[in-house]
Amino acid sequence: MLTFSSMRILMVCLGNICRSPIAEGLMRNKIEQNGLDWEVDSAGTESYHIGEPPHRYSQKVCLANGVDISSQRARKFTAKDFEQFDKIYAMAADVYNEIKHIGGYKADMSRVELFVNELWPGTNKSVPDPWYGTEEGYLPVYELINQTCDAILEKYK
């Protein structure tokens, strides 16, 4: 088992208002609860929502589970993120490909992994994007992200 006394994690989705802010908030909460010296941030591969808070349903599902993500703000993933983070988690295959594209010659893909592979290794599954559905679609996304964050903790702490 790998252990890291200090680790910098980046969660990445498309717009940085649904999936990756939930993952950032949950992981930050778990890091604090476990007294770990880890950092976590999130970003999006697109610039649609730069500076905006997480989607209201992302905030609502997190708050209902004791995690406040309202102060987070969307930002765009950049090639410089490869220098600043040890692990970069892509929420979906299209996001993974876009991370590689944005990174260009700086793209150290050994740092990048599909997020759900930490829960179900080798399955290459994506976290469903709840943006296109109803409020009810955010709960299963939250639960999947929560389980995967627990798997990351188990693997690296």
Secondary structure, DSSP 4 states (H G I P E B T S, - for coil): ----SEEEEEEEESSSSSHHHHHHHHHHHHHHHTT-EEEEEEEESS-TTTTPPPPHHHHHHHHHTT---TT----B--TTHHHH-SEEEESSHHHHHHHHHHHGGG--GGGEEEGGGGTSTT--PPPP-GGGS-GGGHHHHHHHHHHHHHHHHHHH-
